[in-house]
Amino acid sequence: MRQTVAILIAGPTASGKSALALELAQNIGGVVINTDSMQVYRDLRVITARPAREDEALVPHRLYGHVDAGVNFSAGAWLTDAAAALAEAQAKGRVPIFIGGTGLYFKALTAGLSTVPPIPAEVREGVRARLEQNGVEALHAELMRRDPRAAERLKVRDRTRIARALEVVEATGRSLLDWHREGEPPLLPKDSFRALFLAPERDELYARIDARFDAMLGAGALKEVERLAARHLDPLLPAMKAHGVPALIRHLGGEISLDEAAAIGRADTRHYAKRQFTWFRHQLHEFEWVKPAEARGWLAAVTGAGQGPG
């Protein structure tokens, strides 16, 4: 395999991607590059199941925990960081292994991304103030008046996307849909990568999700969320919406029991995994769907490396 070729390993949460990427990186001299929108946050090591420090020490890992939770990190910002990580890997003769579960990041990587200019802080703050004061239905009605095409594509209760679309039209005078049509070229053009989507059986996956959430609680996830809650950050920030975080904050505030919070966290994660299957099936046709038992053989075939331990 040419050293410039990248390997992409995607899949639903808790499907075993990280272990697979680590093993592959050890076998072929690769660098593991995070492609998960929550594992970028340094405040969320436990609750997002980031690779263990001992695993990170075995091979180079990039873009893990390098962003503060107070930052509204975007796919565009990630793509800029990913370009630097890719250039570093290639300069050092290492195979870049992009691994994660965020479909939008993989789409940006392989299909490009829209070039929406930065939104001024005063515009963002104004939109969020109206959201909190008037509610999401009023904000959607405002978007319908100002950008009906975007509004028609969004669910009336989708707070984050409605606020984003309104911010863009208010700051730029143009619809978010127009910006999406005028994008940057992909970082990895066609034929420069091989892509695998790890596809476990649903029942097995959901059992793994439940067990992992309980393990994260045992490993200190509640303390981690308590430190995050103490910062009193904007609840609309991405880090504040990581699976399990809102429910555990509610528990810390005395609203619900820990068992109830854990049940909500497990259910939210299972629902997210279902959405991941749907996204990749409809949006990212370059990915070859592979069962976990066949993944090492697939990787060995495309990289020319030995399969390593089973």
N, C-alpha and C positions, 0 to 999 in steps of 0.2 A: 504494500500500500504506500502511495506517495505521502510524504510527511505533511503536505499541505491539505490533505483530505481531512475533514472533520467528521466525528461520529456524534450523532445526536441520540440520546436515550431519554425518552419521555414515557409517561404513564401516569395512572392515577396515584394519589397519595397512598403510601403504605404498601406499594406494589413490589418493593425491593430494588428500586432503581439505584440508590446510593451504593449499596453493596456491589451491585453489578458494575457500576462505573469505577469503583475503587479497584476491583479485581482486574478490570480491563486496563486501567491506567498503569497498574503494576506490571502487567504482561507486556505492554507495548510502549512503555515510556511516555505515558500521556499526562496531561494536566486536566483536572476536573474543574469545569466552569459552571457555576451555579446558574440555572435557568428557572428559578422559582421566585415568585414575587414576594414571598414572605420570608424566605431564608436570607434575604439581603439584610434584614434588620438585626443589628447587634443585640438589641434588647430581647430578642425572641429565640434564643438558642434552643431551649427545652421545648416550648410549646409548638415550635415548627419542626421539631425532630431534625435539626441540623446534624451533619456528620460529627461524630465524636472527635475530640481533640487528638486522640491517638491515631485515628484514621486520617485526619488532616495532616498529621506529621509524616505519614507514609509516602504520600505523593503530593505534588503541588495542588492546592485548592484555591480557586479564585472566585471573588464576588460573593463570598459568604460573610454575613455580619459586618459589612463595610458601610452601612447606612444607619443613621440615627432614626429612632422611631418617630421623632418629631418632623421628619422630612416627608413630604408628599411625593415619594419616589414614583417615577413614571416609566413606561416601556421605552420611551425615547432616551431617558437617562440611563436605563439599563443597557440599551443598545450601544450607547457611547462607551460605557465601561466594558462591554463585551468586545467591542472593536479593539480596545487596548489589550485585553486579555488574549484575544486571538493573535494579535501581532506579536505579543510577548512569547506565546507558545511557538509560533512559527519561527521566530528569531532564534529560539533555543533548540529547535529541532524536535519539539515535543508534539504529539498528536493532541489537538484540542478535543475534549470530550464534553459536550454541552449536555447537562443532565438536570431534569426538573419536571414540573408538571404544569407550568403556566403556558397555556396555549398561545396567548398573545405574544409572549416573548419569543417563542419558537416561530410564530408567523412573522414577526418583525425581522428575525434572523434570516429567514429563508425567502420572504416575499417583500421585504421593505416595510416602511412605516410612514405615516403621514407626518407632515412638517408643521404642525401647529406651533405658532410662536409662543414663548412663555407668557403666561397670564399674569398681569400685574396683581400684586398682593391685595390692593384695595378693591379690585374687581372681585377676586375670590372671596374676600371677607364680606363684601356686600351681599353677594349671592348667598353665602352661608348664613348670614344674619337674617335674610328674608326667609330662608328655609326654616330656621328655628322659630322665627316669629309667626310666620303665616302657614307653615306646613307644606308638605310635599305636593299636595293637590293644587295649591295655589301657584306653586313654582312651575308645575307642569302646565297649568293654564297660561302662565306668562310665556313659557317656551312655545306653546301652541300659537300664541299671537306673533312671536318674534321669529320663530323658526319651525313652522308647522311640519316640514318634512322630517326633521329630527324628532319632533315630539311624537309624531305618529308611529315611530319605530320603537318607542320606549314605553315600558309599563308605567302606569300612573304612580306606582309606589316605589319606583327605582330611584331612590334619593341621590345616590352617587352619580349615576349617568345623567340624570336630569340637571343636576347642578353643574356638571362638567359641560354639557351642551350649552347651557345658558351662559356660563363663563366665557366660552369661546365666541359665541355670537355677540356678546356684550363687548368683549375686548377687541375683536377683530372685524366686526361687522359682516362676518361670513359664517355660513353654516359649517358645523363640524363635518358634515358629509362632504362638503366641497374640499375641505382640507384633506380628508381621507383619500380623495382621488388624486391628489398631487403629492405623492410620497417620495421618500428617499429610496434608492436602489437597495436590494438585499445585501446584507453583509456576507452571506454565503449563497452565491448564485447556484443555479441548477447544475448538477453533476460535480459539485465540489464537496458533497457530503453524502453520507449514508445515514438513514434515520430509522430508528426502531421505536415502536410503541409497545411497551410491556403491558400485556392484557391478561391479567389473572381472571379466573372465574369469579363472578360477582359475590357469591356466598362466602368464598374463601377470603376475598378482599375485605368484605365488610367485617368479618371476624377479626382480621388483622388490624383493621382500623380501630375497632373497639378495644382490643388488647393493647394497642400502642397508646391510645389515649390514657388508659389506666396506668400504663408504664410511665408516661410523661408526668402524670400527677405524682407518682411515686418518686420521680427523679427531681421534683422541685418546681413543677410548672406553676403551682399556685403562688409560691414565693416570687417567682419571676413576674407573674401578672400583677401581684401586689406592688412590686417596685414600679412597674409600668403605670399602674393606676395612680400611684402617688405623684406622678408628673402632671396629672390633670391636663392631658393633651386633648386636642380636638377629636371628638369621637368619630368624625368622618375621615380621619387619617387612615391610610391603608393598614398600618400596623395595629390600630385599635380594633380592626375588624377581622384579624386573624382568627381562624377557627378555634373556638374555645375561649378566646379572650373576653368577648362581651358577656358570656354566661358566667365566667369566673369572676368578673368584676361585679356582676349582680350579686353573686354569692358573698363577695367581700363586703358589699354594701348592706348585707343582711336581708336581701329580697328573697333569695331562694337558698335551699340547702346545697351542700357540696354534691350530694348524689344527683340532685336535679340539674345542677350546672354541668356535671359530667355527662349526664344523659343528653342534654342539649348539645354539648360539644361533640359527642360521638355522632349524634344524628346529623348535625351540620356538616361534619366531615364526610359522612356517607353520601349526603346529597351532593356535596362538591365533587366527590369521586364520580358520581353518575354524570354530572355536567362535563367532567373532563372527558369521559368516553364520548359523549355527544360532540363536543367541540372538535376533538381530533378526527372523529369520523367524517365530519362535514367540512372542516376548514383546512385540514393538513393532509392532503392525499399522498404526499411524498413519504409518509411514515408507513413502514411495513409492520403490521400487527403480528406480534409474536407471543406465544405462551411462555411463562417463566421457565418451564422445563426445557424449552428450545432456544432460549436467549443466548446462552453461551456458545452453542453451535453456530448460531447466526452471526454472532460477533467474530468468532474464529474464522468463519468463511469470508467475511468482508474485510478483515484486517490481516489475514494471513498469519495470525498469532495462534499459539496453542490455547486450548480451552482453559487451562489452569485447573484448580481444584473444583470439584463439583459441589 
